[in-house]
């Protein structure tokens, strides 16, 4: 069984994001562009996730990267392209 060395920090991030969750407008002020689930699926192909991150491939150019998300309401934000 492998050990997930990111689990404790990810759990903290999930708790923080969901404790401070807000309406879309607040997320847009903090993070720029925000997607609901349908919009995210239009712009990105989901590849995998480990909350609060989802790995995606941007449909417009095939660029792989990650988004963060809050639980409820479910919004995605903060696209970071993979530099690898």
C-alpha positions in Angstrom: 0.0 0.0 0.0 1.5 3.4 -1.0 1.5 6.4 1.2 0.0 9.6 -0.1 2.4 12.3 1.2 0.0 15.1 0.0 -3.0 13.8 1.9 -2.7 16.0 5.1 -2.1 19.2 3.1 -4.9 18.4 0.7 -7.3 17.7 3.6 -6.4 21.1 5.0 -6.9 22.8 1.7 -10.3 21.1 1.2 -11.4 22.2 4.7 -10.2 25.8 4.1 -11.8 26.1 0.6 -15.1 24.7 1.8 -15.1 26.8 5.0 -14.6 30.0 2.9 -16.8 28.9 0.0 -18.9 31.6 -1.4 -21.0 32.6 -4.3 -19.5 32.6 -7.8 -18.8 36.4 -7.7 -16.6 36.1 -4.7 -14.6 33.2 -6.3 -14.2 35.3 -9.5 -12.8 38.2 -7.4 -10.3 35.9 -5.7 -9.3 33.6 -8.6 -10.4 35.1 -11.9 -12.3 32.8 -14.3 -14.7 30.3 -12.6 -16.5 27.3 -14.2 -19.5 25.4 -13.0 -19.5 21.6 -13.9 -21.1 21.9 -17.3 -18.8 24.8 -18.3 -15.7 23.0 -17.0 -16.6 20.0 -19.1 -17.1 22.2 -22.2 -13.6 23.8 -21.8 -11.7 20.8 -20.3 -11.5 17.1 -20.4 -11.3 15.7 -16.8 -8.5 13.2 -16.4 -8.4 12.5 -12.6 -8.7 14.2 -9.3 -7.5 14.3 -5.7 -9.5 16.9 -3.9 -9.3 19.9 -4.0 -7.5 19.4 -7.4 -8.7 18.0 -10.7 -6.3 17.2 -13.5 -7.6 18.3 -16.9 -6.8 18.7 -20.5 -7.8 22.0 -22.0 -9.9 21.3 -25.1 -8.9 24.4 -27.0 -5.2 23.5 -27.2 -4.7 20.1 -25.6 -2.7 21.6 -22.7 -2.7 19.5 -19.6 -3.0 21.2 -16.2 -5.0 21.4 -13.0 -8.0 23.3 -11.5 -9.0 23.6 -7.9 -12.6 23.1 -6.8 -14.9 23.7 -3.9 -17.5 21.2 -2.9 -20.9 23.0 -2.8 -21.8 24.7 -4.8 -19.3 23.0 -7.1 -17.2 25.5 -8.9 -13.8 25.1 -10.5 -11.1 27.8 -10.6 -7.4 28.6 -10.8 -6.3 26.8 -14.0 -2.6 26.1 -13.8 -1.0 24.6 -16.9 1.5 21.8 -16.5 5.0 23.0 -17.2 6.4 19.5 -17.6 
